[in-house]
Amino acid sequence: MPLAHIPGSKSVTARALFLAAAADGVTTLVRPLRSDDTEGFAEGLTRLGYRVGRTPDTWQVDGRPQGPALPSADVHCRDGATTARFLPTLAAAGRGSYRFDASEQMRRRPLAPLTRALCDLGVDLRHEGAEGHHPLRIEAAGVEGGEVTLDAGQSSQYLSALLMLGPLTRRGLRIRVTDLVSAPYVEITLAMMRSFGVVVAREGDTFVVPPGGYRATTYAVEPDASTASYFFAAAAVTGREVTVPGLGQGALQGDLGFVDVLRRMGAEVEIAADRTTVRGTGELRGLTVNMRDISDTMPTLAAVAPFADGPVRIEDVANTRVKECDRLDACAENLRRLGVAAETGDDWIEIRPGTPAPAEIKTYGDHRVVMSFAVTALRAPGITFDDPGCVKKTFPEFHEVFGELAAGWGIPLDAA
């Protein structure tokens, strides 16, 4: 049985680093993701004065419930959205002067709903350039807490940041949410907060977060379900079988729900306690699917859609337009480069069946574009990428691991 060993979850690793830094004591993270994004997060913590000890399989973080150890710091968040949204929120709970900036790509991505909420809570936060974007400066004096309203329709990370901030405030937080996308990611946050000793209550559209802080723990990071989607899709599209250990019935990540989409298309799926297996049946049916809650896997489905027996329409994914790139337009453009018909609207993409022709994929520096169209390449030799190395953001060894899986299936490496 071919096994695909997937690296740790980016989303879980980022949250674990925040919670470990905020906790009282030393936290050990087991099998965290080591990638550009998570290394950038750990580096940001170090710049703020937290101690982060790293070995190949574990990271140890000395928590500081009172906030950053240094009275001032300049933090570069690289391309990491969780870094760029979580670290300023963490720093706001301390005392000092902190400046945050990011890559040009991350500077373009929105922050306004989160920074507006922080300002509403009394945080002295100022954008140095475009309003609602990096760079920004925080003159931190702790956060009193209280009630705040948040629009999380662009990104659930805004809500996750405020939820994790809540126990560090003096009075706790009541967060009223007017819209929410990618809700399963919020469930990850709530479950992880419980592991660090904090239980959040929910009253309708309001989240009630108590004060009191976090306790340190040992926390094992599960494999990344978004990354696993490429391997599951590969099995479905080639008629092969793959098993991902470590992702099963108890998984935190909603993106494991991608296998249910593959099941609807004709693949066989088995979810056990500690692993998930997908078997391709030689059949891929067209479908219409709402992917609001698992939108990071939208490019994966778009990349295999040409091989379905009918149109594939993906709906309610407007938030994918404000990711590392405009993923709806990027997927449509690259499908057309391959000779496949694709149309988009404000929040949807529809792809017609077709036979992809050799072409170079325009990646826009987006790791998910590369990994998704690597799946297409299993059935369409001759596909190349203008920036294959951008997978370092979440999975630096992706091409090697994916190539080994393809070779094990008897698919030539130059087609993978």
Summary of the structure (lengths in Angstrom):
residues: 416
radius of gyration: 21.0
end to end distance: 19.6
largest distance: 60.2
contacts: 1565
relative contact order: 0.11
helix: 40%
strand: 24%
